[in-house]
Amino acid sequence: MVTQLNIQDAKAKLSDLVARAQRGEDVVIARSGVPAVRLVPVAARGQRELGFMPYPGEVSEEALEPLDAEHLADWYGA
């Protein structure tokens, strides 16, 4: 079932229209009777994995070494 409303009517019923779209109903908002946009639910996001390392806690020894003067100058603009 398609629900189509003009913008002025949609403003007054936006909360209801969003709920209908989330339930899978086809909701179209029109401008002067001409369909302009369709409300669609946003897909649920999957759970994100934290971190960027291949294995949690695995750090190379090189990464733990202090920076030399040249690299420090790059970071601090000296």
VENWOZI-V108166 format. One line per field, one symbol per residue. ss: DSSP state (H for helix, E for strand, C for the rest). phi: phi as a letter, one per 40 degrees, with the letter a starting at -180 (. if undefined). A space follows every 10 residues. Layout:
BEGIN
ss = ???
phi = ???
END
This chain:
BEGIN
ss = CEEEEEHHHH HHCHHHHHHH HHCCCEEEEE ECCEEEEEEC CCCCCCCCCC CCCCCCCCCC HHHHCCCCHH HHHHHHCC
phi = .bbbbcddcc dcbddccccc ccchccbbbb bfgbdbabcb cccccccccc gbccbdgcbc cdccccccdc cccccbgc
END
